[in-house]
Amino acid sequence: MPFNFDVYERSAYREPAPIDHDSPFQSMMERFDVAAEILELSPGFYEYLCRPARMHVTSIPVEMDSGRVKIFEGYRVIHNNVLGPSKGGIRFAPDVTLNEVKALAGWMTWKCSLVDLPFGGAKGGVACNPEEMSPGELERLTRRYTADLFDVFGPDKDIPAPDMNTNEQIMAWVLDTYSMHARQTENAVVTGKPVGLGGSKGRRQATGRGVMTVTLAAMEQIGLAPGDCTVAVQGFGNVGATAADLLGEQGCTVVAVSDITGGYYNENGLDLKAMKAYTQQNGGTLAGYEEAQHITNEELLTLDVDVLVPAAKEGQINREIAEDLRARIVAEGANGPTHPAADEVLAEKEVLVIPDILANAGGVTASYFEWVQNRQGFFWTEEEVNRRLDRMMGEAFDKVYTAADKYDVSLRIAAYVVGIRRVAEALRMRGIYA
């Protein structure tokens, strides 16, 4: 059918992920603890803010194509709703655990707060392997998961979005299932939908655009002019390709990009339009591209450039890579691309690292725009979306940079300070309901 979306297409953006897979909640808490000490949180507020408000676990029966009924375990964690309804993606993956979902929900609380969104943090997940499931099985799984959490979701309560292995089509099924139970169409119950169902223009480019905005702000702070800057981008997917394009439009020279086949380098600058056209004709990869020098991903990360944008996988910049890294700015388009041990090295080398919780916040900001447009029943042009996104991302960077200077900490810790402080102040004003 002409209006079918590919259920296996990757999400346009993902929210920040834990660095430590063995103990993801502890990984989140390590940053929280440093920021809490700077903010001098009282013991009571500390306990309140580090714990999830509610956790939901549901058994999801699905009739498989074979006729057998299989039970999947689903989760939804509401970490905090002090600032407004909770917001966070749904991921489908075989290794999803409640502990991971708890950590991701906390990440979303601080991320939404950081960019001044009227949302708290949440996260959902289903332990399944979507690659081994048919579109029909995925639809039945999505609809039953949504029905089981009907009392949790809501445009004024908890608003899901796409994440790992979920996308526009999955969100369309969430919208339809929720609306059937509510007996009215509720477009604002979910974001990341197809534009034809109330999705926002500019959403697919929003994460990459946010990376561009904060990178330009960082250049200004350290006295770099875009026209004099060279850029290397690890990852040529939605985020990396968009960031590369937009930085190029601002006058930067993009000298290297990479995908799963390795890196591609030209000291005089790459023809990004030609490279994107090549991937479309070559099964989605740059394999065999001959108009640039082929290098390894490790070589790309240590090129002598002004800006490095890691926009691929987590944990790419370890301590050894950090020792050889020569960029002056690292803008984390990916989730958790810098290992904690590397942070110390980069700080000693005075590399300005724009953390993922800030650099890739354009995705959730565009989700907020989608929710606002759904609530008011009036939709913005892509130019309006981009203008508002640039403003909010720029303001968020300025707040984080100011906090880093005030407390003499990295931008990563400063981002947590800014995010946690806003939630703590709102909690203090609201008080504790007895």
FENCORMO-V676371 format. One record per residue. N is the residue number from 1. RES is the residue in three letters. PHI is phi in whole degrees, 0 to 359 (* if undefined). NEAR is the number of other ideal C-beta (glycine too) atoms within 12 Angstrom. Layout:
BEGIN
N;RES;PHI;NEAR
N;RES;PHI;NEAR
END
This chain:
BEGIN
1;MET;*;5
2;PRO;293;5
3;PHE;261;12
4;ASN;288;15
5;PHE;259;28
6;ASP;288;16
7;VAL;291;30
8;TYR;263;22
9;GLU;296;24
10;ARG;289;27
11;SER;296;38
12;ALA;291;41
13;TYR;206;45
14;ARG;231;42
15;GLU;273;51
16;PRO;307;49
17;ALA;242;39
18;PRO;297;35
19;ILE;275;40
20;ASP;265;23
21;HIS;290;20
22;ASP;286;14
23;SER;215;17
24;PRO;296;33
25;PHE;293;32
26;GLN;295;22
27;SER;299;30
28;MET;295;42
29;MET;292;29
30;GLU;299;25
31;ARG;289;39
32;PHE;301;37
33;ASP;298;21
34;VAL;296;24
35;ALA;293;40
36;ALA;297;29
37;GLU;293;18
38;ILE;297;25
39;LEU;279;30
40;GLU;55;15
41;LEU;296;27
42;SER;292;15
43;PRO;305;11
44;GLY;293;15
45;PHE;294;27
46;TYR;301;22
47;GLU;299;16
48;TYR;294;27
49;LEU;280;40
50;CYS;269;34
51;ARG;258;23
52;PRO;296;35
53;ALA;289;29
54;ARG;211;26
55;MET;229;26
56;HIS;241;31
57;VAL;236;25
58;THR;225;27
59;SER;270;19
60;ILE;246;33
61;PRO;278;21
62;VAL;229;31
63;GLU;278;20
64;MET;282;20
65;ASP;300;17
66;SER;285;12
67;GLY;98;9
68;ARG;282;11
69;VAL;267;17
70;LYS;243;24
71;ILE;258;18
72;PHE;248;33
73;GLU;257;29
74;GLY;242;39
75;TYR;226;40
76;ARG;213;44
77;VAL;246;45
78;ILE;262;38
79;HIS;282;42
80;ASN;198;44
81;ASN;223;34
82;VAL;295;32
83;LEU;272;34
84;GLY;157;31
85;PRO;302;35
86;SER;283;42
87;LYS;219;53
88;GLY;174;52
89;GLY;282;49
90;ILE;241;49
91;ARG;243;40
92;PHE;252;38
93;ALA;199;31
94;PRO;293;20
95;ASP;256;22
96;VAL;295;38
97;THR;230;27
98;LEU;297;27
99;ASN;298;28
100;GLU;294;36
101;VAL;296;45
102;LYS;301;41
103;ALA;296;43
104;LEU;294;48
105;ALA;295;51
106;GLY;296;49
107;TRP;305;51
108;MET;294;53
109;THR;301;49
110;TRP;288;51
111;LYS;293;55
112;CYS;297;48
113;SER;296;45
114;LEU;302;47
115;VAL;261;45
116;ASP;63;29
117;LEU;272;41
118;PRO;276;24
119;PHE;230;45
120;GLY;263;39
121;GLY;253;50
122;ALA;211;47
123;LYS;200;55
124;GLY;227;54
125;GLY;195;47
126;VAL;229;49
127;ALA;282;29
128;CYS;202;35
129;ASN;246;20
130;PRO;299;34
131;GLU;293;16
132;GLU;260;17
133;MET;243;27
134;SER;283;18
135;PRO;304;23
136;GLY;295;17
137;GLU;293;31
138;LEU;294;35
139;GLU;294;27
140;ARG;294;28
141;LEU;297;44
142;THR;298;42
143;ARG;293;31
144;ARG;289;30
145;TYR;301;41
146;THR;296;41
147;ALA;298;27
148;ASP;297;30
149;LEU;253;38
150;PHE;302;27
151;ASP;284;17
152;VAL;268;34
153;PHE;289;39
154;GLY;160;28
155;PRO;298;31
156;ASP;249;19
157;LYS;238;28
158;ASP;206;44
159;ILE;240;51
160;PRO;286;52
161;ALA;203;51
162;PRO;287;47
163;ASP;206;42
164;MET;301;34
165;ASN;65;33
166;THR;232;46
167;ASN;204;39
168;GLU;303;36
169;GLN;294;33
170;ILE;299;45
171;MET;293;42
172;ALA;297;36
173;TRP;291;36
174;VAL;298;48
175;LEU;302;40
176;ASP;294;27
177;THR;296;30
178;TYR;299;37
179;SER;296;28
180;MET;298;18
181;HIS;287;23
182;ALA;281;22
183;ARG;64;9
184;GLN;196;13
185;THR;287;22
186;GLU;239;30
187;ASN;301;35
188;ALA;281;38
189;VAL;285;41
190;VAL;212;47
191;THR;242;52
192;GLY;81;50
193;LYS;276;41
194;PRO;300;31
195;VAL;303;27
196;GLY;293;17
197;LEU;249;29
198;GLY;104;35
199;GLY;292;37
200;SER;266;42
201;LYS;295;25
202;GLY;83;34
203;ARG;293;44
204;ARG;297;33
205;GLN;268;33
206;ALA;296;45
207;THR;294;49
208;GLY;297;44
209;ARG;293;47
210;GLY;298;51
211;VAL;300;53
212;MET;299;47
213;THR;298;43
214;VAL;288;52
215;THR;294;49
216;LEU;297;35
217;ALA;295;34
218;ALA;293;41
219;MET;303;32
220;GLU;298;21
221;GLN;295;23
222;ILE;253;21
223;GLY;78;14
224;LEU;257;27
225;ALA;264;15
226;PRO;308;27
227;GLY;294;18
228;ASP;255;17
229;CYS;259;33
230;THR;254;35
231;VAL;227;50
232;ALA;238;50
233;VAL;238;53
234;GLN;271;51
235;GLY;110;41
236;PHE;237;44
237;GLY;273;35
238;ASN;302;37
239;VAL;289;45
240;GLY;296;47
241;ALA;295;42
242;THR;295;40
243;ALA;299;49
244;ALA;298;48
245;ASP;303;30
246;LEU;290;37
247;LEU;294;46
248;GLY;297;33
249;GLU;296;23
250;GLN;277;29
251;GLY;110;21
252;CYS;291;35
253;THR;258;30
254;VAL;275;47
255;VAL;260;36
256;ALA;205;44
257;VAL;221;52
258;SER;211;45
259;ASP;218;35
260;ILE;295;19
261;THR;269;25
262;GLY;118;27
263;GLY;259;37
264;TYR;225;41
265;TYR;231;36
266;ASN;215;26
267;GLU;298;18
268;ASN;268;14
269;GLY;110;28
270;LEU;265;37
271;ASP;270;22
272;LEU;294;35
273;LYS;296;17
274;ALA;294;21
275;MET;291;38
276;LYS;294;27
277;ALA;296;15
278;TYR;296;28
279;THR;297;27
280;GLN;293;15
281;GLN;263;15
282;ASN;233;19
283;GLY;69;13
284;GLY;86;19
285;THR;235;22
286;LEU;265;37
287;ALA;306;20
288;GLY;85;18
289;TYR;295;31
290;GLU;252;14
291;GLU;268;20
292;ALA;206;30
293;GLN;285;21
294;HIS;278;23
295;ILE;229;26
296;THR;277;20
297;ASN;298;33
298;GLU;296;22
299;GLU;295;24
300;LEU;299;43
301;LEU;294;42
302;THR;248;29
303;LEU;296;35
304;ASP;277;21
305;VAL;232;37
306;ASP;278;34
307;VAL;231;49
308;LEU;244;56
309;VAL;245;58
310;PRO;283;50
311;ALA;232;47
312;ALA;243;37
313;LYS;256;28
314;GLU;283;31
315;GLY;67;28
316;GLN;281;36
317;ILE;260;41
318;ASN;267;27
319;ARG;298;20
320;GLU;294;16
321;ILE;297;32
322;ALA;299;33
323;GLU;299;19
324;ASP;261;23
325;LEU;291;39
326;ARG;243;24
327;ALA;291;43
328;ARG;269;30
329;ILE;231;42
330;VAL;240;49
331;ALA;252;55
332;GLU;281;54
333;GLY;287;56
334;ALA;275;42
335;ASN;264;42
336;GLY;59;39
337;PRO;286;45
338;THR;253;44
339;HIS;291;26
340;PRO;307;30
341;ALA;295;20
342;ALA;285;33
343;ASP;303;32
344;GLU;297;20
345;VAL;296;25
346;LEU;295;38
347;ALA;294;23
348;GLU;296;16
349;LYS;275;21
350;GLU;60;15
351;VAL;278;35
352;LEU;276;39
353;VAL;260;46
354;ILE;270;49
355;PRO;291;48
356;ASP;303;48
357;ILE;299;51
358;LEU;257;51
359;ALA;298;53
360;ASN;254;52
361;ALA;284;53
362;GLY;298;51
363;GLY;295;50
364;VAL;288;51
365;THR;295;47
366;ALA;293;45
367;SER;297;48
368;TYR;299;39
369;PHE;300;40
370;GLU;298;46
371;TRP;299;38
372;VAL;298;30
373;GLN;297;29
374;ASN;296;31
375;ARG;293;23
376;GLN;266;15
377;GLY;67;11
378;PHE;221;13
379;PHE;248;24
380;TRP;267;24
381;THR;285;15
382;GLU;297;21
383;GLU;296;12
384;GLU;294;20
385;VAL;300;33
386;ASN;296;31
387;ARG;296;18
388;ARG;293;32
389;LEU;296;42
390;ASP;301;30
391;ARG;296;23
392;MET;292;33
393;MET;292;43
394;GLY;296;31
395;GLU;295;25
396;ALA;296;42
397;PHE;300;42
398;ASP;300;27
399;LYS;295;29
400;VAL;293;45
401;TYR;297;30
402;THR;296;20
403;ALA;295;31
404;ALA;298;31
405;ASP;291;17
406;LYS;296;17
407;TYR;262;24
408;ASP;55;13
409;VAL;229;28
410;SER;289;37
411;LEU;297;43
412;ARG;296;41
413;ILE;293;35
414;ALA;298;38
415;ALA;298;44
416;TYR;291;46
417;VAL;300;42
418;VAL;297;41
419;GLY;294;47
420;ILE;291;46
421;ARG;300;30
422;ARG;297;36
423;VAL;292;45
424;ALA;297;34
425;GLU;294;19
426;ALA;295;27
427;LEU;296;29
428;ARG;295;19
429;MET;290;12
430;ARG;288;17
431;GLY;83;12
432;ILE;259;13
433;TYR;287;7
434;ALA;263;3
END
